[in-house]
Amino acid sequence: MAMETLLPEELGVRATYALMISCIAPRPIAWVSTLSPEGVPNLAPFSYFNAGGANPPSIVFSPTNFRDGRPKDTLRNVEATGEFVVNIAPYELAQRMNETSADFEYGISEFEQVGLTPLPSRFVKPYRVAESPIQMECRLFQVVRHGTGALAANYVIGEVLCFHVATHLLKEGPIVDNRIADFIGRMGESWYCRATPESMFWLPRP
């Protein structure tokens, strides 16, 4: 097949970002809730997100800097408090999840802006999203910065202290039944995908 070689230094930051999110897809979405030092709830989605390990259970997400180089509110809060919750948004919450990605002023609660219910957590202070069927309470392990300025990475590594999972999603194990979870994923541009049973396939490991 014909191939084209594309160099980040020639593309520039914005074009490189657009190329990356179109190449690396679909991506799971961490809907991260935090608290400011003053106690104001914050909620924002991040598709640079994945599992890290299981011993201890860990996750990593990256709130990249704003295009003017400022850190995002989520990063400010996590570094100040050392705590956050990762909520999972199924298809029915996709629109409200997307609405929380708006650039609200610092100190504005996205819970209130988009009509979501803050639910007290058990081990951390940030609220869970009551409407989310899967919630993971996390304690900050480390923030690893890579780069500076616009869209630079800030890898937030967190240890999962507990999982809250809607009973109807659980199979024995316990395992979340992916066939009914109705997960969504982020793709390039403004595209998303939906993990329906028809789009999934079973592939045993060799």
N, CA and C of each residue as an Amber inpcrd file, in Angstrom:
protein
   618
   0.8460000  -1.1900000   0.0000000   0.0000000   0.0000000   0.0000000
   0.8830000   1.2420000   0.0000000   0.3960000   2.3070000  -0.5880000
   1.1420000   3.5570000  -0.5930000   1.0850000   4.1810000   0.7970000
   2.2020000   4.7300000   1.2650000   2.2850000   5.3380000   2.5940000
   2.8120000   6.7590000   2.4800000   2.4030000   7.5980000   3.4070000
   2.9040000   8.9590000   3.4820000   3.5270000   9.1710000   4.8590000
   4.7140000   9.7270000   4.8960000   5.3950000   9.9920000   6.1570000
   5.1210000  11.4240000   6.5890000   4.6200000  11.5850000   7.7920000
   4.2250000  12.8900000   8.3280000   5.0390000  13.1910000   9.5740000
   5.7070000  14.3170000   9.6020000   6.5790000  14.6860000  10.7140000
   5.9140000  15.7420000  11.5820000   5.8470000  15.5040000  12.9120000
   5.2020000  16.4650000  13.8040000   5.7630000  17.8730000  13.6830000
   7.0900000  17.9960000  13.5150000   7.6790000  19.3370000  13.4470000
   7.2700000  20.0940000  12.1900000   6.8460000  19.3700000  11.1700000
   6.3680000  20.0200000   9.9590000   4.8690000  20.2940000  10.0110000
   4.1350000  19.4440000  10.7180000   2.6850000  19.6070000  10.8010000
   2.2750000  20.7520000  11.7190000   3.0070000  20.9150000  12.8180000
   2.5970000  21.8720000  13.8320000   1.7190000  21.1950000  14.8780000
   1.5350000  21.8590000  16.0120000   0.8610000  21.2440000  17.1470000
  -0.6010000  20.9120000  16.8490000  -1.3500000  21.8580000  16.2930000
  -2.7740000  21.6350000  16.0690000  -3.0290000  20.4940000  15.0850000
  -2.2790000  20.4720000  13.9900000  -2.4640000  19.4230000  12.9900000
  -2.0100000  18.0690000  13.5240000  -0.9400000  18.0600000  14.3340000
  -0.4820000  16.8110000  14.9390000  -1.5380000  16.2530000  15.8730000
  -2.1610000  17.1270000  16.6570000  -3.2320000  16.7050000  17.5650000
  -4.3800000  16.0750000  16.7690000  -4.7990000  16.7420000  15.7110000
  -5.9050000  16.2280000  14.8990000  -5.5590000  14.8800000  14.2790000
  -4.3110000  14.7280000  13.8380000  -3.8750000  13.4620000  13.2560000
  -3.8490000  12.3660000  14.3190000  -3.3310000  12.6820000  15.5070000
  -3.2470000  11.6800000  16.5740000  -4.6060000  11.1290000  16.9470000
  -5.5860000  12.0160000  17.1630000  -6.8750000  11.5170000  17.6340000
  -7.6440000  10.7890000  16.5420000  -7.2600000  10.9940000  15.2730000
  -7.8870000  10.2400000  14.2000000  -7.1950000   8.9010000  13.9710000
  -5.9150000   8.8120000  14.3560000  -5.1650000   7.5550000  14.2180000
  -5.4170000   6.6090000  15.3860000  -5.5030000   7.1740000  16.5940000
  -5.6120000   6.3650000  17.8020000  -7.0730000   6.3850000  18.2330000
  -7.8360000   5.4300000  17.7330000  -9.2900000   5.4380000  17.9560000
  -9.8290000   4.0170000  17.8200000 -10.9240000   3.7020000  18.5010000
 -11.6250000   4.5550000  19.4720000 -10.8990000   4.5810000  20.8060000
 -11.1630000   5.6440000  21.5880000 -10.5310000   5.7850000  22.8980000
 -11.6040000   5.8380000  23.9720000 -11.4060000   5.1360000  25.0930000
 -12.3680000   5.2490000  26.1930000 -12.3310000   6.6610000  26.7750000
 -13.3690000   7.0220000  27.4790000 -13.4960000   8.3840000  27.9950000
 -13.5800000   8.3540000  29.5180000 -12.6600000   9.0600000  30.1570000
 -12.6980000   9.2390000  31.6080000 -13.4660000  10.5210000  31.8900000
 -14.5890000  10.3920000  32.5480000 -15.3940000  11.5510000  32.9370000
 -14.9890000  11.8610000  34.3770000 -14.0740000  12.8010000  34.5380000
 -13.3730000  12.9740000  35.8080000 -14.0140000  14.0680000  36.6550000
 -14.3900000  13.6990000  37.8670000 -14.9180000  14.6780000  38.8130000
 -13.8750000  14.9690000  39.8810000 -13.7360000  16.2530000  40.2040000
 -12.7740000  16.7150000  41.1960000 -13.4300000  17.7990000  42.0460000
 -12.6970000  18.2260000  43.0560000 -13.1060000  19.3640000  43.8730000
 -11.9830000  20.3860000  43.8780000 -12.3430000  21.6520000  43.7990000
 -11.3460000  22.7030000  43.9660000 -10.9670000  22.7750000  45.4430000
  -9.8510000  23.4360000  45.7790000  -9.4960000  23.5930000  47.1980000
 -10.5880000  24.2860000  47.9980000 -11.4220000  25.0700000  47.3170000
 -12.5280000  25.7620000  47.9910000 -13.7830000  24.8890000  48.0810000
 -13.7140000  23.6730000  47.5090000 -14.8360000  22.7490000  47.6060000
 -15.8450000  22.8250000  46.4890000 -15.5050000  23.4840000  45.3600000
 -16.4280000  23.5830000  44.2330000 -16.2500000  22.3660000  43.3200000
 -17.3220000  21.6360000  43.0000000 -17.2100000  20.4630000  42.1290000
 -16.8380000  20.8490000  40.6960000 -16.0840000  19.9790000  40.0570000
 -15.7150000  20.1350000  38.6510000 -15.9060000  18.7930000  37.9690000
 -16.2700000  18.8160000  36.6980000 -16.4990000  17.5810000  35.9510000
 -16.1090000  17.8080000  34.5010000 -15.2420000  16.9470000  33.9600000
 -14.7780000  17.1110000  32.5830000 -14.3830000  15.7620000  31.9890000
 -14.5910000  15.5800000  30.6710000 -14.2230000  14.3240000  30.0080000
 -12.8330000  14.3840000  29.3820000 -12.1490000  13.2330000  29.4080000
 -10.8090000  13.1250000  28.8180000 -10.6990000  11.7960000  28.0950000
 -10.3590000  11.8520000  26.8000000 -10.2520000  10.6170000  26.0290000
  -8.8180000  10.1100000  25.9250000  -7.8710000  10.8450000  26.4870000
  -6.5320000  10.2800000  26.6570000  -6.5700000   9.5430000  27.9940000
  -7.0600000   8.2900000  27.9670000  -7.3870000   7.5730000  29.1910000
  -7.2690000   6.0740000  28.9720000  -6.7210000   5.3860000  29.9950000
  -6.6910000   3.9300000  29.9250000  -6.3470000   3.3320000  31.2810000
  -6.4720000   2.0050000  31.3630000  -6.0460000   1.2830000  32.5510000
  -4.5240000   1.2420000  32.5850000  -3.9660000   1.2020000  33.7930000
  -2.5150000   1.1480000  33.9250000  -2.0240000  -0.1960000  34.4070000
  -2.6280000  -0.7190000  35.4540000  -2.2380000  -2.0000000  36.0250000
  -3.2990000  -2.4440000  37.0070000  -3.0900000  -3.6380000  37.5850000
  -4.0880000  -4.1910000  38.4980000  -3.5380000  -4.4690000  39.8960000
  -2.2630000  -4.2590000  40.1110000  -1.6680000  -4.5590000  41.4020000
  -0.6640000  -3.4840000  41.8050000  -1.1260000  -2.3360000  42.3400000
  -2.5150000  -2.0270000  42.6760000  -3.2950000  -1.5980000  41.4290000
  -4.6290000  -1.5910000  41.5160000  -5.4080000  -1.1300000  40.3660000
  -5.1210000   0.3440000  40.0980000  -4.7740000   0.6450000  38.8680000
  -4.4080000   2.0230000  38.5400000  -4.9640000   2.4120000  37.1890000
  -5.1620000   3.7040000  37.0300000  -5.6070000   4.2600000  35.7550000
  -4.7080000   5.4600000  35.4320000  -4.7100000   5.8550000  34.1670000
  -3.9770000   7.0520000  33.7570000  -4.8260000   7.8270000  32.7630000
  -4.8820000   9.1310000  32.9490000  -5.5150000   9.9890000  31.9580000
  -4.6530000  11.2370000  31.8160000  -4.7970000  11.9190000  30.6980000
  -3.9630000  13.0940000  30.4380000  -4.8130000  14.3020000  30.0920000
  -4.9710000  15.2310000  31.0500000  -5.5830000  16.5190000  30.7200000
  -4.5290000  17.4190000  30.0720000  -4.5110000  17.4370000  28.7470000
  -3.5250000  18.2700000  28.0540000  -3.7630000  19.7470000  28.3610000
  -2.7200000  20.5370000  28.2490000  -2.8530000  21.9790000  28.4970000
  -3.8160000  22.6110000  27.4890000  -4.4290000  23.7080000  27.9130000
  -5.2170000  24.5050000  26.9720000  -4.3160000  25.0010000  25.8450000
  -4.9230000  25.5030000  24.7870000  -4.1420000  25.9500000  23.6310000
  -3.3310000  27.1980000  23.9120000  -3.6050000  27.8610000  25.0510000
  -2.7550000  28.9880000  25.4360000  -1.7190000  28.5680000  26.4870000
  -1.6310000  27.2600000  26.7440000  -0.6200000  26.7380000  27.6620000
  -1.0680000  26.5950000  29.0960000  -2.2690000  27.0880000  29.4430000
  -2.7620000  26.9880000  30.8210000  -3.1200000  25.5460000  31.1700000
  -2.9310000  25.1480000  32.4370000  -3.4030000  23.8310000  32.8670000
  -4.9180000  23.8250000  32.9950000  -5.5240000  22.6970000  32.7310000
  -6.9730000  22.5920000  32.8480000  -7.3830000  22.5120000  34.3220000
  -8.6480000  22.8670000  34.5740000  -9.1460000  22.9080000  35.9470000
  -8.9930000  21.5610000  36.6410000  -9.2320000  20.4740000  35.9160000
  -9.1070000  19.1370000  36.5080000  -7.7140000  18.9130000  37.0500000
  -6.7010000  19.2640000  36.2720000  -5.3230000  19.0790000  36.7260000
  -5.0320000  19.9340000  37.9460000  -5.4790000  21.1730000  37.9260000
  -5.2700000  22.0590000  39.0810000  -5.8700000  21.4450000  40.3360000
  -7.0800000  20.9170000  40.2180000  -7.7530000  20.3480000  41.3760000
  -7.0930000  19.0650000  41.8660000  -6.7140000  18.1970000  40.9310000
  -6.0830000  16.9360000  41.3150000  -4.7690000  17.1950000  42.0420000
  -3.9880000  18.1260000  41.5260000  -2.7030000  18.4140000  42.1690000
  -2.8980000  19.0680000  43.5390000  -3.9620000  19.8410000  43.6810000
  -4.2070000  20.5260000  44.9500000  -4.7700000  19.5950000  46.0150000
  -5.5940000  18.6220000  45.5950000  -6.3020000  17.7870000  46.5760000
  -5.8360000  16.3370000  46.6140000  -5.2430000  15.8510000  45.4990000
  -4.7700000  14.4680000  45.4520000  -5.8660000  13.4350000  45.2840000
  -7.0630000  13.8630000  44.8630000  -8.1820000  12.9320000  44.7440000
  -9.0140000  13.2340000  43.5010000  -9.6540000  12.1900000  42.9570000
 -10.5830000  12.3660000  41.8390000 -11.4200000  11.1020000  41.6810000
 -12.4690000  11.2090000  40.8950000 -13.3210000  10.0700000  40.5690000
 -13.4180000   9.9670000  39.0570000 -13.2380000   8.7630000  38.5280000
 -13.4570000   8.5150000  37.1060000 -14.8360000   7.8900000  36.9520000
 -15.7180000   8.5880000  36.2560000 -17.0590000   8.1030000  35.9500000
 -17.0830000   7.6610000  34.4910000 -17.8620000   6.6510000  34.1960000
 -17.9910000   6.1790000  32.8190000 -19.3550000   6.6070000  32.2690000
 -19.3390000   7.2100000  31.0920000 -20.5760000   7.6850000  30.4700000
 -21.0220000   6.7030000  29.3870000 -22.1710000   6.0520000  29.5510000
 -22.7140000   5.2220000  28.4710000 -23.3700000   6.1100000  27.4160000
 -23.9210000   5.4730000  26.4050000 -24.4900000   6.2120000  25.2810000
 -25.5550000   7.2150000  25.7160000 -26.3980000   6.8470000  26.6760000
 -27.4900000   7.7340000  27.0690000 -26.9990000   9.0230000  27.7420000
 -25.7630000   9.0340000  28.1970000 -25.1960000  10.2300000  28.8190000
 -24.2220000  10.9700000  27.9050000 -24.1150000  10.5410000  26.6600000
 -23.1190000  11.1150000  25.7490000 -23.2780000  12.6250000  25.5840000
 -24.5060000  13.0840000  25.4120000 -24.7190000  14.5110000  25.1830000
 -24.2950000  15.3360000  26.3910000 -24.7040000  14.9130000  27.5840000
 -24.3420000  15.6870000  28.7730000 -22.8430000  15.5770000  29.0750000
 -22.2490000  14.4220000  28.7820000 -20.8050000  14.3030000  28.9140000
 -20.1070000  15.3170000  28.0230000 -20.5670000  15.4230000  26.7770000
 -19.9740000  16.3610000  25.8360000 -20.1440000  17.8070000  26.3070000
 -21.2920000  18.1130000  26.8870000 -21.5440000  19.4750000  27.3730000
 -20.5720000  19.8760000  28.4800000 -20.1150000  18.9120000  29.2630000
 -19.1760000  19.2490000  30.3410000 -17.7700000  19.5460000  29.8270000
 -17.5380000  19.3560000  28.5250000 -16.2230000  19.6890000  27.9650000
 -16.1030000  21.1750000  27.6280000 -17.1900000  21.9310000  27.7920000
 -17.1410000  23.3680000  27.5390000 -16.1620000  24.0450000  28.4950000
 -15.5900000  25.1340000  28.0440000 -14.5770000  25.8410000  28.8370000
 -15.2580000  26.8020000  29.8130000 -15.8570000  26.2260000  30.8670000
 -16.4630000  27.0610000  31.9070000 -15.3640000  27.7370000  32.7250000
 -15.6870000  28.8690000  33.3150000 -14.7270000  29.5480000  34.1730000
 -14.4040000  28.6870000  35.3830000 -13.1710000  28.8260000  35.8700000
 -12.7590000  28.0710000  37.0500000 -13.6530000  28.4470000  38.2270000
 -14.1420000  27.4270000  38.9470000 -15.0290000  27.6820000  40.0680000
 -16.4920000  27.5090000  39.7300000 -16.7970000  27.1820000  38.4560000
 -18.1730000  26.9130000  38.0340000 -18.3960000  25.4040000  38.0580000
 -19.4820000  24.9550000  38.6530000 -19.7740000  23.5310000  38.7450000
 -20.4700000  23.0320000  37.4850000 -19.8160000  22.1140000  36.7770000
 -20.4350000  21.5110000  35.5960000 -21.6370000  20.6490000  35.9720000
 -21.6420000  20.1000000  37.1870000 -22.8090000  19.3400000  37.6410000
 -24.0660000  20.2060000  37.5200000 -23.9760000  21.4410000  38.0030000
 -25.1200000  22.3410000  37.9640000 -25.4270000  22.7900000  36.5360000
 -24.3960000  23.0520000  35.7610000 -24.5900000  23.5870000  34.4190000
 -25.3270000  22.6230000  33.4960000 -25.0740000  21.3230000  33.6480000
 -25.6730000  20.3600000  32.7120000 -26.7170000  19.4640000  33.3840000
 -27.0290000  19.7170000  34.6550000 -28.1050000  18.9990000  35.3170000
 -27.7790000  17.5820000  35.7210000 -26.6020000  17.3870000  36.3160000
 -26.2030000  16.0730000  36.8230000 -26.2280000  16.0820000  38.3500000
 -26.3520000  14.9020000  38.9260000 -26.5090000  14.7790000  40.3720000
 -25.1920000  14.4050000  41.0300000 -24.6540000  15.2660000  41.9160000
 -23.4440000  14.9010000  42.6520000 -23.7660000  13.9090000  43.7680000
 -23.0510000  12.8030000  43.7880000 -23.2750000  11.7420000  44.7610000
 -22.0400000  11.6130000  45.6430000 -22.1770000  11.6720000  46.9760000
 -20.9990000  11.5710000  47.8470000 -20.2380000  10.2730000  47.6130000
 -18.9130000  10.3830000  47.6260000 -18.0620000   9.2110000  47.4970000
 -17.8240000   8.5970000  48.8680000 -17.2220000   7.4200000  48.8780000
 -16.9780000   6.7260000  50.1400000 -15.6040000   7.0080000  50.7100000
 -14.5800000   7.0880000  49.8330000 -13.2040000   7.2060000  50.3140000
 -12.5350000   8.5260000  49.9460000 -13.1130000   9.2760000  49.0060000
 -12.5250000  10.5440000  48.5820000 -13.5830000  11.6340000  48.6650000
 -13.1380000  12.8800000  48.6090000 -14.0740000  14.0030000  48.7350000
 -14.7980000  14.3720000  47.4410000 -14.1600000  14.2510000  46.2610000
 -14.9020000  14.5860000  45.0380000 -16.1600000  13.7300000  44.8790000
 -17.1890000  14.3470000  44.3120000 -18.4540000  13.6490000  44.1170000
 -18.3880000  12.6950000  42.9280000 -19.2160000  11.6680000  43.0040000
 -19.4540000  10.8140000  41.8480000 -20.6240000  11.3810000  41.0370000
 -20.7340000  10.9550000  39.7870000 -21.8980000  11.2980000  38.9620000
 -22.9470000  10.2290000  39.2070000 -24.0330000  10.5960000  39.8710000
 -25.0460000   9.6100000  40.2510000 -25.6260000   8.8910000  39.0440000
 -25.7100000   9.5720000  37.9100000 -26.2940000   8.9710000  36.7090000
 -25.3520000   7.9810000  36.0190000 -24.0760000   7.9960000  36.3640000
 -23.1090000   7.1000000  35.7350000 -23.2030000   5.7000000  36.3400000
 -23.2140000   4.6460000  35.5150000 -23.3400000   3.2840000  36.0420000
 -22.0250000   2.6800000  36.5330000 -20.9050000   3.3400000  36.2580000
 -19.5980000   2.8520000  36.7190000 -18.7980000   4.0440000  37.2210000
 -18.3200000   3.9460000  38.4670000 -17.5620000   5.0420000  39.0810000
 -16.3600000   4.4490000  39.8110000 -15.2180000   5.1000000  39.6810000
 -13.9930000   4.6380000  40.3300000 -13.3950000   5.7640000  41.1640000
 -13.3510000   5.5700000  42.4600000 -12.7500000   6.5610000  43.3460000
 -11.2290000   6.3740000  43.3330000 -10.4960000   7.4640000  43.1360000
  -9.0590000   7.3680000  42.9380000  -8.2770000   8.3360000  43.8190000
  -7.0770000   7.8910000  44.1890000  -6.1140000   8.7330000  44.8780000
  -4.9310000   8.9720000  43.9420000  -4.4760000  10.1940000  43.8660000
  -3.3540000  10.5250000  42.9850000  -2.0840000   9.7990000  43.4100000
  -1.4230000   9.1690000  42.4440000  -0.1110000   8.5780000  42.6680000
   0.9820000   9.5190000  42.1780000   0.8210000  10.0100000  40.9520000
   1.8640000  10.8640000  40.3770000   1.3380000  11.5880000  39.1470000
   1.8470000  12.7860000  38.9110000   1.6140000  13.5030000  37.6600000
   2.9370000  13.5620000  36.9070000   2.9450000  13.0940000  35.6890000
   4.1480000  13.1090000  34.8510000   3.9090000  14.0760000  33.7020000
   4.7000000  15.1240000  33.6250000   4.5580000  16.1090000  32.5550000
   5.4650000  15.7410000  31.3850000   4.9360000  15.9300000  30.1900000
   5.7180000  15.6740000  28.9810000   5.4770000  16.8300000  28.0210000
   6.4530000  17.7120000  27.9270000   6.3190000  18.8810000  27.0760000
   5.8420000  20.0820000  27.8570000   5.8100000  21.2130000  27.1660000
   5.3330000  22.4610000  27.7560000   4.4810000  23.1970000  26.7240000
   3.6710000  24.1150000  27.2070000   2.8800000  24.9250000  26.2980000
   1.6130000  24.2430000  25.8310000   1.1040000  24.7000000  24.6980000
  -0.1840000  24.2430000  24.1800000  -0.2210000  22.7390000  23.9640000
  -1.2790000  22.0910000  24.4770000  -1.5740000  20.6760000  24.2660000
  -0.4990000  19.7280000  24.7820000   0.3910000  20.2130000  25.6660000
   1.3720000  19.3350000  26.2840000   0.6810000  18.3600000  27.2300000
   1.2760000  17.1870000  27.4200000   0.6620000  16.1300000  28.2090000
   0.9470000  16.2890000  29.6960000  -0.0420000  15.9000000  30.4840000
   0.0970000  15.7940000  31.9350000  -0.5080000  14.4560000  32.3260000
   0.3260000  13.4260000  32.4600000  -0.1760000  12.0900000  32.7340000
  -0.5060000  11.9670000  34.2190000  -1.7850000  11.8750000  34.5150000
  -2.2570000  11.7300000  35.8880000  -2.4250000  10.2370000  36.1660000
  -1.6010000   9.7130000  37.0650000  -1.6690000   8.3030000  37.4300000
  -2.3790000   8.2050000  38.7740000  -3.4460000   7.4390000  38.8100000
  -4.2120000   7.3140000  40.0420000  -4.3990000   5.8740000  40.4530000
  -4.4440000   5.6440000  41.7530000  -4.7510000   4.3180000  42.2850000
  -6.2470000   4.2490000  42.5760000  -6.8900000   3.2060000  42.0800000
  -8.3300000   3.0390000  42.2890000  -8.5700000   2.4560000  43.6760000
  -9.2640000   3.2240000  44.5070000  -9.5460000   2.7880000  45.8720000
 -10.7880000   1.9160000  45.9440000 -11.7630000   2.1770000  45.0780000
 -12.9550000   1.3240000  45.0360000 -13.7020000   1.5470000  43.7330000
 -14.4820000   0.5470000  43.3700000 -15.3280000   0.5830000  42.1790000
 -16.7900000   0.5750000  42.6210000 -17.5990000   1.3830000  41.9790000
 -19.0500000   1.3340000  42.1550000 -19.6380000   0.9620000  40.7940000
 -20.3630000  -0.1510000  40.7320000 -20.8820000  -0.6420000  39.4610000
 -22.3680000  -0.9630000  39.6160000 -23.1660000  -0.4810000  38.6790000
 -24.6020000  -0.7700000  38.6950000 -24.8290000  -2.2810000  38.6640000
 -25.6920000  -2.7440000  39.5420000 -25.9070000  -4.1820000  39.7040000
 -26.3070000  -4.8580000  38.3960000 -27.1170000  -4.1920000  37.5800000
 -27.6080000  -4.8310000  36.3570000 -26.5080000  -5.0710000  35.3270000
 -25.3410000  -4.4310000  35.5160000 -24.2410000  -4.6200000  34.5720000
 -23.3320000  -5.7820000  34.9430000 -23.4500000  -6.2890000  36.1680000
 -22.4730000  -7.2500000  36.6660000 -22.8280000  -8.7010000  36.3300000
 -21.8040000  -9.4290000  35.8700000 -21.8600000 -10.8810000  35.7510000
 -21.0110000 -11.4610000  36.8850000 -20.9730000 -12.7800000  36.9890000
 -20.1200000 -13.4080000  37.9950000 -18.6710000 -13.0940000  37.7040000
 -17.8960000 -12.9110000  38.7480000 -16.4680000 -12.6340000  38.5530000
 -15.8690000 -11.7180000  39.5780000 -16.3790000 -10.5210000  39.8810000
 -17.4260000  -9.8320000  39.1070000 -16.8510000  -9.1890000  37.8390000
 -17.6280000  -9.2070000  36.7880000 -17.2230000  -8.6500000  35.5010000
 -18.3810000  -7.8290000  34.9470000 -18.0740000  -6.6930000  34.3480000
 -19.1030000  -5.8980000  33.6840000 -19.4480000  -6.5530000  32.3480000
 -20.7190000  -6.7620000  32.1170000 -21.1800000  -7.3540000  30.8640000
 -21.0980000  -6.2950000  29.7640000 -20.0790000  -6.3880000  28.9440000
 -19.8500000  -5.3830000  27.9040000 -20.9560000  -5.3520000  26.8530000
 -21.7400000  -6.4140000  26.7660000 -22.8000000  -6.4630000  25.7580000
 -23.9650000  -5.5430000  26.1110000 -24.1050000  -5.1960000  27.3910000
 -25.2270000  -4.3380000  27.7840000 -24.7600000  -3.0110000  28.3770000
 -23.4470000  -2.8230000  28.4990000 -22.9350000  -1.5910000  29.1310000
 -23.1580000  -0.3590000  28.2680000 -23.2800000  -0.5500000  26.9540000
 -23.5400000   0.5510000  26.0200000 -22.4450000   1.6140000  26.0840000
 -21.1920000   1.1580000  26.0850000 -20.0420000   2.0540000  26.1330000
 -19.9540000   2.9050000  24.8680000 -19.3480000   4.0740000  25.0110000
 -19.0280000   4.9110000  23.8530000 -17.5260000   5.1570000  23.8190000
 -17.0150000   5.5370000  22.6710000 -15.5970000   5.8450000  22.5190000
 -15.4120000   7.0950000  21.6910000 -14.3120000   7.7650000  21.9380000
 -13.9730000   9.0030000  21.2130000 -13.1180000   8.6440000  20.0200000
 -13.3690000   9.3220000  18.9030000 -12.6000000   9.0940000  17.6900000
 -12.0570000  10.4270000  17.1910000 -11.7090000  10.5220000  15.9100000
 -11.1720000  11.7580000  15.3640000 -12.2500000  12.7960000  15.1280000
 -11.8110000  14.0530000  14.9430000 -12.7300000  15.1790000  14.7240000
 -13.7800000  15.1810000  15.8350000 -15.0630000  15.2550000  15.4870000
 -16.1200000  15.1990000  16.4990000 -16.8680000  13.8740000  16.4560000
 -16.1930000  12.8210000  15.9620000 -16.8170000  11.5090000  15.8580000
 -16.6990000  10.7310000  17.1640000 -17.7530000   9.9800000  17.4520000
 -17.7740000   9.0270000  18.5550000 -18.2380000   7.6830000  18.0010000
 -18.0840000   6.6320000  18.7820000 -18.6180000   5.3320000  18.3880000
 -19.3560000   4.7230000  19.5740000 -20.1980000   3.7460000  19.2770000
 -21.0160000   3.0800000  20.2870000 -20.7690000   1.5840000  20.2110000
 -20.4290000   0.9780000  21.3590000 -20.1130000  -0.4530000  21.3940000
 -21.3940000  -1.2610000  21.5610000 -22.0780000  -1.4890000  20.4570000
 -23.2890000  -2.3140000  20.4640000 -22.8930000  -3.7800000  20.3100000
 -23.7530000  -4.7130000  20.7340000 -23.4200000  -6.1380000  20.5460000
 -23.1200000  -6.4920000  19.0930000 -23.7920000  -5.8150000  18.1620000
 -23.5730000  -6.1080000  16.7350000 -22.1890000  -5.6860000  16.2570000
 -21.5870000  -4.7070000  16.9540000 -20.2780000  -4.2190000  16.5300000
 -19.1220000  -4.9140000  17.2550000 -19.4410000  -5.8230000  18.1890000
 -18.4110000  -6.4940000  18.9810000 -18.1570000  -7.9020000  18.4350000
 -16.9510000  -8.4130000  18.6790000 -16.6540000  -9.7940000  18.3200000
 -15.7560000 -10.4220000  19.3870000 -15.8940000 -11.7180000  19.5730000
 -15.1840000 -12.4730000  20.6060000 -13.9340000 -13.0860000  19.9790000
 -12.7750000 -12.8460000  20.5840000 -11.5210000 -13.3470000  20.0320000
 -10.6790000 -13.9100000  21.1730000 -10.7240000 -15.1980000  21.4200000
  -9.9530000 -15.7840000  22.5240000  -8.4580000 -15.6020000  22.3270000
  -7.7570000 -15.4020000  23.4510000  -6.3030000 -15.2720000  23.3780000
  -5.6760000 -16.6250000  23.0630000  -4.5950000 -16.6340000  22.2730000
  -3.9520000 -17.9180000  21.9350000  -3.2510000 -18.5370000  23.1430000
